[in-house]
Amino acid sequence: MNRVLARGWTSALRARGDKLADLDDPVLVERACGGEDEAFAELVRRHQGKIRGLLLRLSANPTLADDLAQEVFLRAYRGLVGFEGRARFSTWIYRIAYNVFLNHRTRTRELAALPSGFESQAAAPDDELSARRCDMRRDLSAAIAALPERYRVVVTLYYLEDVSYPEIAEVLELPLGTVKTHLHRAKKMLREQLREQTPEVA
């Protein structure tokens, strides 16, 4: 059923008018609640990259991230009528994504494995500076992956997904002070890990 719905959203997205891309999320949600599949397809298009990115960093498995992302949007599709708009749609969908990941982890009783590396959208380096930047991105990705999950998700949301402190607190259902503490400790751990990975200059 998931695959069927995904194909339906893709078809709807191809058929959508160009003006849909100019609409704000609340308008798209309202139209999607009214049965307009093109509006929900636009919401999927708009948010699927960030949702998959979060799930990839939490699961360290590209195939699993794709499957979980599909489950996230399936749940969002089914629960859209109950979305009251008190939070931003992006906050709501992040919360669903985090719950989907936690549920999967509970079902499988497996801890998230550390990845050997993350997918990169950067172009292949064509000079020494680009190569160094690529190495730095790879080292940073590995360092983030090595963080405890409670820190990894906060760092991913704040630095990589540009989610605000209050929204992170809402997504993770944590006090605002706890979010800030997690981020502070995560930054300290990242600095230590990156310092260890950087060879000392003689």
N, CA and C of each residue as an Amber inpcrd file, in Angstrom:
protein
   606
   0.8290000  -1.2030000   0.0000000   0.0000000   0.0000000   0.0000000
   0.8660000   1.2560000   0.0000000   1.9900000   1.1980000   0.7300000
   2.8970000   2.3410000   0.7580000   3.3800000   2.6980000  -0.6310000
   3.7640000   1.6810000  -1.3970000   4.2950000   1.9200000  -2.7400000
   3.2240000   2.5170000  -3.6430000   2.0050000   2.0350000  -3.4910000
   0.9070000   2.5470000  -4.3100000   0.6800000   4.0220000  -4.0240000
   0.6460000   4.3720000  -2.7270000   0.4510000   5.7700000  -2.3660000
   1.6010000   6.6350000  -2.8550000   2.8240000   6.1140000  -2.7360000
   3.9810000   6.8810000  -3.1800000   3.8980000   7.1610000  -4.6730000
   3.4800000   6.1590000  -5.4530000   3.3320000   6.3730000  -6.8960000
   2.2410000   7.3910000  -7.1690000   1.1680000   7.3370000  -6.3650000
   0.0800000   8.2870000  -6.5520000   0.5250000   9.7130000  -6.2960000
   1.3420000   9.9070000  -5.2490000   1.8360000  11.2510000  -4.9400000
   2.7650000  11.7400000  -6.0420000   3.5930000  10.8090000  -6.5640000
   4.5070000  11.1970000  -7.6390000   3.7390000  11.6410000  -8.8670000
   2.6980000  10.8940000  -9.2070000   1.8780000  11.2580000 -10.3620000
   1.1990000  12.5960000 -10.1390000   0.7140000  12.8010000  -8.9140000
   0.0490000  14.0570000  -8.6020000   1.0260000  15.2180000  -8.6990000
   2.2680000  14.9750000  -8.2690000   3.2710000  16.0290000  -8.3160000
   3.5840000  16.4140000  -9.7510000   3.6360000  15.4360000 -10.6300000
   3.8990000  15.7380000 -12.0400000   2.7580000  16.5500000 -12.6340000
   1.5610000  16.2860000 -12.1240000   0.3890000  16.9410000 -12.6940000
   0.1050000  18.3010000 -12.0690000   0.8350000  18.6550000 -11.0050000
   0.5090000  19.8780000 -10.2820000   0.7950000  21.1170000 -11.1180000
   0.0870000  22.1670000 -10.8220000   0.3510000  23.4170000 -11.4980000
   1.5630000  24.0940000 -10.8970000   2.2450000  24.9410000 -11.6430000
   3.4330000  25.6100000 -11.1610000   3.1430000  26.4780000  -9.9430000
   1.9180000  26.9700000  -9.7980000   1.5850000  27.8820000  -8.7100000
   1.6120000  27.2010000  -7.3550000   1.4990000  25.8750000  -7.3130000
   1.5230000  25.1780000  -6.0290000   2.8390000  25.4090000  -5.3000000
   3.9290000  25.4980000  -6.0300000   5.2380000  25.6870000  -5.4170000
   5.3470000  27.0370000  -4.7110000   4.4790000  27.9640000  -5.0530000
   4.5180000  29.2980000  -4.4570000   3.6590000  29.4110000  -3.1950000
   2.9010000  28.3760000  -2.8930000   1.9950000  28.4290000  -1.7400000
   2.7160000  28.0740000  -0.4480000   2.2950000  28.6920000   0.6570000
   2.8490000  28.3730000   1.9670000   2.3110000  27.0220000   2.4350000
   3.0400000  26.4150000   3.3900000   2.6250000  25.1160000   3.9130000
   1.1920000  25.1030000   4.4500000   0.7650000  26.1020000   5.2470000
  -0.6060000  26.0560000   5.7830000  -1.6710000  25.9960000   4.6920000
  -1.4240000  26.6930000   3.5900000  -2.3880000  26.6740000   2.4890000
  -2.3990000  25.3010000   1.8300000  -1.2130000  24.7360000   1.6560000
  -1.1280000  23.4000000   1.0630000  -1.7980000  22.3670000   1.9550000
  -1.6030000  22.4990000   3.2730000  -2.2360000  21.5640000   4.2120000
  -3.7490000  21.6570000   4.1090000  -4.2600000  22.8760000   4.0570000
  -5.7070000  23.0670000   3.9540000  -6.2550000  22.4440000   2.6770000
  -5.5390000  22.6400000   1.5860000  -5.9920000  22.0780000   0.3130000
  -5.8530000  20.5570000   0.2900000  -4.7960000  20.0530000   0.9290000
  -4.6190000  18.6010000   1.0010000  -5.7150000  17.9720000   1.8460000
  -6.1090000  18.6460000   2.9300000  -7.2060000  18.1450000   3.7690000
  -8.5170000  18.1220000   2.9940000  -8.5970000  18.9860000   2.0050000
  -9.7940000  19.0140000   1.1600000  -9.7820000  17.9830000   0.0630000
  -8.7670000  17.1140000   0.0720000  -8.7220000  16.0360000  -0.9030000
  -7.8900000  16.3230000  -2.1340000  -7.1210000  17.3890000  -2.1120000
  -6.3080000  17.7390000  -3.2760000  -4.9450000  17.0440000  -3.1650000
  -4.7880000  15.9420000  -3.8910000  -3.5560000  15.1640000  -3.8110000
  -2.3430000  15.9510000  -4.2830000  -2.5430000  16.8570000  -5.2290000
  -1.4240000  17.6530000  -5.7290000  -0.8170000  18.5020000  -4.6190000
  -1.6560000  18.9860000  -3.7070000  -1.1640000  19.8090000  -2.6030000
  -0.3080000  18.9770000  -1.6540000  -0.7540000  17.7520000  -1.3470000
   0.0490000  16.9080000  -0.4670000   1.3320000  16.4870000  -1.1670000
   1.2530000  16.2500000  -2.4640000   2.4530000  15.8960000  -3.2250000
   3.4840000  17.0150000  -3.1480000   3.0290000  18.2450000  -3.1640000
   3.9440000  19.3780000  -3.0440000   4.5770000  19.4250000  -1.6520000
   3.8020000  19.1010000  -0.6270000   4.3510000  19.0270000   0.7220000
   5.4270000  17.9430000   0.8160000   5.1740000  16.8170000   0.1860000
   6.1560000  15.7350000   0.1620000   7.4270000  16.2090000  -0.5390000
   7.2650000  16.8080000  -1.6950000   8.4220000  17.2860000  -2.4530000
   9.2370000  18.2800000  -1.6460000   8.5350000  19.1290000  -0.9250000
   9.1820000  20.2180000  -0.1900000   9.9550000  19.7290000   1.0270000
   9.4790000  18.6610000   1.6660000  10.0610000  18.2470000   2.9440000
  10.7710000  16.9000000   2.9160000  10.6670000  16.1520000   1.8400000
  11.1990000  14.7940000   1.8590000  12.7240000  14.7550000   2.0020000
  13.4210000  15.7400000   1.4280000  14.8740000  15.7390000   1.5250000
  15.3650000  15.8730000   2.9560000  14.7740000  16.7950000   3.7060000
  15.1940000  17.0100000   5.0850000  14.7810000  15.8400000   5.9810000
  13.6090000  15.2940000   5.7220000  13.1490000  14.1510000   6.5200000
  14.0530000  12.9490000   6.2860000  14.3840000  12.6980000   5.0200000
  15.2810000  11.5810000   4.7210000  16.6580000  11.8350000   5.3270000
  17.1220000  13.0940000   5.2720000  18.4230000  13.4090000   5.8480000
  18.4810000  13.1350000   7.3340000  17.4290000  13.5150000   8.0450000
  17.3690000  13.2440000   9.4800000  17.3830000  11.7470000   9.7460000
  16.5600000  11.0060000   9.0200000  16.4680000   9.5560000   9.2310000
  17.7590000   8.8530000   8.8450000  18.4460000   9.3690000   7.8300000
  19.7160000   8.7740000   7.4240000  20.7560000   8.9230000   8.5260000
  20.7960000  10.0930000   9.1380000  21.7750000  10.3120000  10.1970000
  21.4260000   9.5490000  11.4660000  20.1560000   9.2970000  11.6780000
  19.7560000   8.5240000  12.8560000  19.9270000   7.0270000  12.6420000
  19.6500000   6.5590000  11.4340000  19.6830000   5.1150000  11.1790000
  20.9950000   4.6430000  10.5750000  21.7390000   5.5500000   9.9190000
  23.0020000   5.2110000   9.2590000  22.8020000   4.1490000   8.1830000
  21.6320000   4.1370000   7.5900000  21.3210000   3.1260000   6.5760000
  20.4570000   3.7720000   5.5000000  20.9990000   4.0380000   4.3080000
  20.2420000   4.7320000   3.2610000  18.9430000   4.0320000   2.8730000
  18.9960000   2.7020000   2.7520000  17.7890000   1.9590000   2.3740000
  16.7240000   2.0620000   3.4550000  17.1530000   1.9120000   4.7090000
  16.2110000   2.0250000   5.8280000  15.6580000   3.4420000   5.9110000
  16.5100000   4.4340000   5.6810000  16.0570000   5.8290000   5.7210000
  14.9640000   6.0650000   4.6870000  15.1230000   5.4890000   3.4980000
  14.0960000   5.6280000   2.4560000  12.7820000   4.9920000   2.9020000
  12.8800000   3.7960000   3.4730000  11.6730000   3.0960000   3.9120000
  10.9760000   3.8500000   5.0440000  11.7650000   4.3380000   5.9890000
  11.1760000   5.0710000   7.1090000  10.5750000   6.3940000   6.6470000
  11.2290000   7.0530000   5.7050000  10.6950000   8.3130000   5.1830000
   9.3470000   8.0790000   4.5150000   9.2290000   6.9740000   3.8040000
   7.9570000   6.6480000   3.1670000   6.8770000   6.4180000   4.2290000
   7.2630000   5.7590000   5.3200000   6.3100000   5.5340000   6.4100000
   5.9040000   6.8520000   7.0590000   6.8590000   7.7810000   7.1750000
   6.5760000   9.0870000   7.7570000   5.4850000   9.8010000   6.9680000
   5.6400000   9.8480000   5.6520000   4.6670000  10.5740000   4.8400000
   3.3430000   9.8240000   4.7280000   3.3910000   8.5160000   4.8580000
   2.1450000   7.7530000   4.8990000   1.3650000   8.1090000   6.1680000
   2.0790000   8.1730000   7.2970000   1.4160000   8.5560000   8.5470000
   0.9110000   9.9940000   8.4830000   1.7090000  10.8560000   7.8770000
   1.2860000  12.2520000   7.7500000   0.0330000  12.3500000   6.8880000
  -0.0070000  11.5770000   5.8320000  -1.1600000  11.5820000   4.9240000
  -2.4220000  11.1480000   5.6640000  -2.2570000  10.0890000   6.4660000
  -3.4070000   9.5680000   7.2060000  -3.8300000  10.4850000   8.3430000
  -2.8460000  11.1870000   8.9390000  -3.1570000  12.0060000  10.0940000
  -3.3400000  13.4750000   9.8030000  -3.3200000  13.8390000   8.5280000
  -3.3630000  15.2510000   8.1640000  -4.6280000  15.9450000   8.6540000
  -5.7260000  15.2200000   8.6520000  -6.9870000  15.8130000   9.1000000
  -6.9040000  16.2360000  10.5630000  -6.0960000  15.5230000  11.3500000
  -5.9540000  15.8440000  12.7660000  -4.9110000  16.9100000  13.0420000
  -4.2190000  17.3820000  12.0050000  -3.2170000  18.4260000  12.1870000
  -3.9330000  19.7590000  12.4090000  -3.7550000  20.3370000  13.5930000
  -4.5190000  21.5250000  13.9660000  -3.8100000  22.8330000  13.6490000
  -2.5660000  22.7500000  13.2030000  -1.8650000  23.9590000  12.8110000
  -1.2980000  24.7580000  13.9630000  -1.2910000  24.2080000  15.1690000
  -0.7220000  24.9420000  16.3020000   0.8010000  25.0040000  16.2060000
   1.3810000  24.0190000  15.5390000   2.8140000  24.0100000  15.2500000
   2.9950000  24.1310000  13.7330000   4.1990000  24.4600000  13.3400000
   4.4730000  24.4970000  11.9060000   4.3910000  23.0840000  11.3420000
   4.0370000  22.9710000  10.0770000   3.9600000  21.6560000   9.4500000
   5.3100000  20.9590000   9.5170000   6.4000000  21.7100000   9.3120000
   7.7370000  21.1170000   9.3490000   8.0340000  20.5310000  10.7320000
   7.6140000  21.2180000  11.7970000   7.8130000  20.6990000  13.1530000
   7.0130000  19.4210000  13.3560000   5.7890000  19.4300000  12.8810000
   4.9060000  18.2640000  13.0060000   5.4910000  17.0610000  12.2770000
   6.0090000  17.2720000  11.0690000   6.5220000  16.1550000  10.2690000
   7.8410000  15.6410000  10.8450000   8.6520000  16.5390000  11.4240000
   9.8760000  16.0970000  12.1030000   9.5240000  15.2180000  13.2950000
   8.4720000  15.5990000  14.0220000   8.0590000  14.8140000  15.1790000
   7.6150000  13.4180000  14.7400000   6.8780000  13.3370000  13.6580000
   6.4610000  12.0400000  13.1350000   7.6900000  11.2160000  12.7570000
   8.6500000  11.8590000  12.0970000   9.8610000  11.1590000  11.6530000
  10.6300000  10.5910000  12.8460000  10.7640000  11.3900000  13.8940000
  11.4980000  10.9200000  15.0670000  10.7670000   9.7600000  15.7300000
   9.4490000   9.8400000  15.8050000   8.6670000   8.7430000  16.3810000
   8.7720000   7.4740000  15.5440000   8.7550000   7.6360000  14.2340000
   8.8830000   6.4810000  13.3450000  10.2330000   5.8000000  13.5760000
  11.2820000   6.6070000  13.7060000  12.6020000   6.0320000  13.9710000
  12.6280000   5.3080000  15.3100000  12.0880000   5.9340000  16.3520000
  12.0790000   5.3130000  17.6750000  11.2740000   4.0220000  17.6710000
  10.1500000   4.0270000  16.9710000   9.3300000   2.8180000  16.8900000
  10.0670000   1.6980000  16.1790000  10.7690000   2.0560000  15.1150000
  11.5440000   1.0430000  14.3850000  12.6300000   0.4630000  15.2810000
  13.3110000   1.3260000  15.9970000  14.3870000   0.8590000  16.8730000
  13.8480000  -0.0510000  17.9590000  12.6820000   0.2860000  18.4840000
  12.0720000  -0.5480000  19.5110000  11.6720000  -1.9060000  18.9410000
  11.1080000  -1.8700000  17.7260000  10.6770000  -3.1300000  17.0990000
  11.8610000  -4.0430000  16.8350000  12.9130000  -3.5040000  16.3290000
  14.0560000  -4.3260000  15.9390000  15.0200000  -4.5700000  17.0830000
  14.8920000  -3.7460000  18.1610000  15.7700000  -3.8600000  19.3220000
  17.2380000  -3.7680000  18.9240000  17.5040000  -2.9110000  17.9660000
  18.8770000  -2.7130000  17.5240000  19.2890000  -1.2690000  17.7400000
  20.5110000  -1.0610000  18.1720000  21.0300000   0.2860000  18.2700000
  21.4440000   0.7510000  16.8890000  21.3620000   2.0630000  16.6370000
  21.7800000   2.5980000  15.3520000  23.2750000   2.3510000  15.1780000
  23.6380000   1.7700000  14.0250000  25.0440000   1.4910000  13.7410000
  25.7390000   2.7610000  13.2830000  27.0210000   2.8410000  13.5400000
  27.7730000   3.9970000  13.0660000  28.0680000   3.8220000  11.5800000
  27.8150000   4.8260000  10.7820000  28.0220000   4.7120000   9.3410000
  29.4800000   4.8620000   8.9690000  29.8430000   4.3030000   7.8400000
  31.1890000   4.4930000   7.3310000  31.3050000   5.8500000   6.6650000
  30.1820000   6.4760000   6.3700000  30.1860000   7.7930000   5.7530000
  28.7890000   8.1450000   5.3220000  28.5430000   9.3830000   5.0540000
  27.2310000   9.8270000   4.6110000  27.2750000  10.1710000   3.1360000
  26.1210000  10.1020000   2.4990000  26.0280000  10.5300000   1.1230000
  26.2830000  12.0230000   1.0680000  26.9580000  12.4750000   0.0350000
  27.2680000  13.8930000  -0.1080000  26.7350000  14.4050000  -1.4190000
  26.1290000  15.5950000  -1.3750000  25.6230000  16.2000000  -2.5970000
  26.6590000  17.1230000  -3.2090000  27.8300000  17.2290000  -2.5520000
  28.8590000  18.1190000  -3.0600000  29.4910000  17.5420000  -4.3210000
  29.9260000  18.4170000  -5.1870000  30.5910000  17.9820000  -6.4070000
  31.9560000  17.4170000  -6.0490000  32.5080000  16.5880000  -6.9140000
  33.8130000  16.0080000  -6.6790000  34.8560000  17.1170000  -6.6180000
  35.7670000  17.0600000  -5.6460000  36.7580000  18.1150000  -5.5150000
  37.6540000  18.1960000  -6.7300000  37.9280000  19.4280000  -7.1860000
  38.7610000  19.5930000  -8.3630000  40.0560000  20.3180000  -8.0410000
  40.3080000  20.5780000  -6.7730000  41.5790000  21.1620000  -6.3780000
  41.8760000  20.7840000  -4.9410000  43.0340000  21.1720000  -4.4610000
  43.4600000  20.7740000  -3.1190000  42.5590000  21.3360000  -2.0390000
  42.1030000  22.5880000  -2.2020000  41.2240000  23.2050000  -1.2200000
  39.9040000  22.4580000  -1.1350000  39.3480000  22.1110000  -2.2960000
  38.0940000  21.3590000  -2.3090000  38.2780000  20.0000000  -1.6530000
  39.4210000  19.3890000  -1.8800000  39.6840000  18.0790000  -1.2820000
  39.7240000  18.1880000   0.2350000  40.3700000  19.2600000   0.7410000
  40.4280000  19.4400000   2.1920000  39.0420000  19.6690000   2.7680000
  38.2330000  20.4610000   2.0620000  36.8710000  20.7070000   2.5300000
  36.0590000  19.4210000   2.5370000  36.2750000  18.5960000   1.5220000
  35.5620000  17.3120000   1.4550000  35.9620000  16.4360000   2.6400000
  37.2560000  16.4330000   2.9670000  37.7350000  15.6510000   4.1150000
  37.1290000  16.1710000   5.4090000  37.0380000  17.5050000   5.5330000
  36.4660000  18.0910000   6.7360000  34.9930000  17.7160000   6.8900000
  34.2560000  17.7430000   5.7680000  32.8400000  17.3490000   5.8180000
  32.7000000  15.8900000   6.2220000  33.5900000  15.0460000   5.6780000
  33.5330000  13.6240000   6.0040000  33.8570000  13.3980000   7.4730000
  34.8820000  14.1090000   7.9790000  35.2500000  13.9700000   9.3940000
  34.1140000  14.4530000  10.2920000  33.4850000  15.5630000   9.9140000
  32.3860000  16.0990000  10.7180000  31.1980000  15.1430000  10.7110000
  30.8900000  14.5750000   9.5490000  29.7810000  13.6240000   9.4600000
  30.0370000  12.4060000  10.3420000  31.2820000  11.9130000  10.3160000
  31.6300000  10.7530000  11.1330000  31.5530000  11.1020000  12.6150000
  31.9830000  12.3160000  12.9660000  31.9410000  12.7330000  14.3670000
  30.5020000  12.8590000  14.8600000  29.6280000  13.4110000  14.0200000
  28.2180000  13.5260000  14.3910000  27.6040000  12.1370000  14.5550000
  27.9760000  11.2300000  13.6460000  27.4300000   9.8690000  13.7030000
  27.8440000   9.1450000  14.9730000  28.9980000   9.5230000  15.5270000
  29.5030000   8.8450000  16.7130000  28.8930000   9.3840000  18.0070000
  28.1600000  10.4710000  17.9120000  27.5260000  11.0310000  19.1070000
  26.4300000  10.1070000  19.6340000  26.1480000  10.1340000  20.9300000
  24.9710000   9.4300000  21.4440000  23.7210000   9.9570000  20.7400000
  22.7340000   9.1100000  20.6020000  21.5600000   9.4730000  19.8050000
  20.9020000  10.7800000  20.2700000  20.8080000  10.9830000  21.5890000
  20.1120000  12.1700000  22.0960000  20.8260000  13.4520000  21.6830000
  22.1510000  13.3680000  21.4850000  22.9110000  14.5260000  21.0330000
  22.9020000  14.6170000  19.5090000  22.9710000  13.4700000  18.8750000
  23.0260000  13.4370000  17.4050000  21.7910000  14.0650000  16.7830000
  20.6290000  13.7600000  17.3400000  19.3930000  14.2870000  16.7610000
  19.2990000  15.7960000  16.9600000  19.7790000  16.2910000  18.1180000
  19.7370000  17.7360000  18.3650000  20.6790000  18.4690000  17.4170000
  21.8910000  17.9550000  17.2430000  22.8600000  18.5740000  16.3320000
  22.3350000  18.5620000  14.9080000  21.7620000  17.4400000  14.4960000
  21.2370000  17.3310000  13.1340000  20.1280000  18.3390000  12.8930000
  19.1970000  18.4340000  13.8210000  18.0780000  19.3600000  13.6470000
  18.5370000  20.8140000  13.6750000  19.4320000  21.1500000  14.5960000
  19.8110000  22.5600000  14.7710000  20.7760000  23.0400000  13.6790000
  21.8350000  22.2800000  13.4350000  22.8680000  22.7430000  12.5180000
  22.6250000  22.3390000  11.0630000  22.0820000  21.1460000  10.8620000
  21.9390000  20.6480000   9.4940000  20.5540000  20.9030000   8.9100000
  19.5430000  20.9750000   9.7660000  18.1850000  21.2000000   9.2810000
  17.6610000  22.5960000   9.6130000  18.4420000  23.3740000  10.3490000
  18.1060000  24.7690000  10.6630000  16.7840000  24.8860000  11.4290000
  16.5850000  23.9900000  12.3940000  15.3930000  24.0150000  13.2340000
  15.7230000  24.7900000  14.5080000  14.8300000  25.6510000  14.9430000
  15.0800000  26.5000000  16.1000000  15.0190000  25.6970000  17.4050000
  15.5800000  26.2940000  18.4790000  15.5280000  25.6510000  19.7940000
  14.1000000  25.2860000  20.2140000  13.1480000  26.2410000  20.1500000
  11.7820000  25.9040000  20.5840000  11.1650000  24.7770000  19.7490000
  11.4490000  24.7690000  18.4370000  10.8950000  23.7110000  17.5940000
  11.5130000  22.3600000  17.9290000  12.8220000  22.3500000  18.1970000
  13.4780000  21.0940000  18.5830000  12.8640000  20.5700000  19.8780000
  12.6390000  21.4740000  20.8170000  12.0220000  21.0720000  22.0860000
  10.6550000  20.4470000  21.8410000   9.9130000  21.0030000  20.8880000
   8.5850000  20.4750000  20.5790000   8.6810000  19.1330000  19.8640000
   9.6230000  19.0330000  18.9140000   9.7990000  17.7890000  18.1650000
  10.1760000  16.6460000  19.0980000  11.1300000  16.9030000  19.9940000
  11.6470000  15.8510000  20.8640000  10.8960000  15.7420000  22.1860000
   9.9470000  16.6790000  22.4070000   9.1860000  16.7120000  23.6520000
  10.1120000  16.7950000  24.8560000  11.0350000  17.7690000  24.7790000
  11.9890000  18.0060000  25.8520000  11.8790000  19.4610000  26.3160000
  12.2410000  19.7490000  27.5540000  12.2990000  21.1340000  27.9870000
  13.3420000  21.8980000  27.1720000  13.1060000  23.1860000  26.9850000
  14.0230000  23.9980000  26.1950000  15.4320000  23.9720000  26.7830000
  15.5240000  24.0210000  28.1000000  16.8380000  23.9840000  28.7480000
  17.5880000  22.6960000  28.4640000  16.8700000  21.5830000  28.3910000
  17.5010000  20.2950000  28.0930000  18.0550000  20.2820000  26.6810000
  17.3140000  20.8640000  25.7460000  17.7840000  20.9380000  24.3600000
  19.0930000  21.7120000  24.3030000  19.1370000  22.8600000  24.9840000
  20.3480000  23.6800000  24.9720000  21.5210000  22.9500000  25.6340000
  21.2210000  22.2210000  26.7080000  22.2760000  21.4520000  27.3860000
  22.8100000  20.3510000  26.4860000  21.9080000  19.6390000  25.8140000
  22.3250000  18.5830000  24.8840000  23.2190000  19.1600000  23.7940000
  22.8220000  20.3000000  23.2560000  23.5910000  20.9020000  22.1700000
  24.9700000  21.3510000  22.6640000  25.0160000  21.9260000  23.8620000
  26.2920000  22.3620000  24.4340000  27.2300000  21.1680000  24.6220000
  26.7120000  20.0820000  25.1790000  27.5370000  18.8920000  25.3990000
  27.9520000  18.2570000  24.0780000  27.0420000  18.2720000  23.1020000
  27.3530000  17.6960000  21.7950000  28.4820000  18.4660000  21.1240000
  28.4340000  19.7980000  21.2110000  29.4850000  20.6070000  20.5970000
  30.8420000  20.3210000  21.2470000  30.8350000  20.1420000  22.5560000
  32.0790000  19.8280000  23.2620000  32.6220000  18.4830000  22.8020000
  31.7570000  17.4920000  22.6750000  32.1780000  16.1690000  22.2220000
  32.6910000  16.2160000  20.7890000  32.0160000  17.0030000  19.9370000
  32.4560000  17.1270000  18.5460000  33.8440000  17.7570000  18.4560000
  34.0650000  18.8040000  19.2540000  35.3750000  19.4510000  19.2420000
  36.4680000  18.4680000  19.6440000  36.1810000  17.6540000  20.6570000
  37.1740000  16.6790000  21.1180000  37.4390000  15.6150000  20.0530000
  36.3610000  15.1440000  19.4180000  36.5330000  14.1180000  18.3920000
  37.3020000  14.6520000  17.1920000  36.9550000  15.8620000  16.7580000
  37.6210000  16.4460000  15.5980000  39.0800000  16.7510000  15.9080000
  39.3700000  17.1290000  17.1590000  40.7490000  17.4020000  17.5440000
  41.5740000  16.1170000  17.4640000  40.9780000  15.0040000  17.8550000
  41.6730000  13.7230000  17.7780000  41.9070000  13.2760000  16.3410000
  40.9680000  13.6460000  15.4520000  41.0830000  13.2310000  14.0590000
  42.0580000  14.0910000  13.2690000  42.3840000  15.2850000  13.7970000
  43.2650000  16.1950000  13.0810000  44.6990000  15.9470000  13.5210000
  45.5630000  15.5400000  12.5910000  46.9530000  15.2810000  12.9590000
  47.6810000  16.5520000  13.3590000  48.5310000  16.4480000  14.3810000
  49.2860000  17.6090000  14.8310000  50.3910000  17.9270000  13.8320000
  50.5890000  19.2200000  13.6370000  51.6300000  19.6440000  12.7180000
  52.9440000  19.7010000  13.4650000  53.9650000  19.0540000  12.9290000
  55.2640000  19.0160000  13.5980000  55.9440000  20.3740000  13.4970000
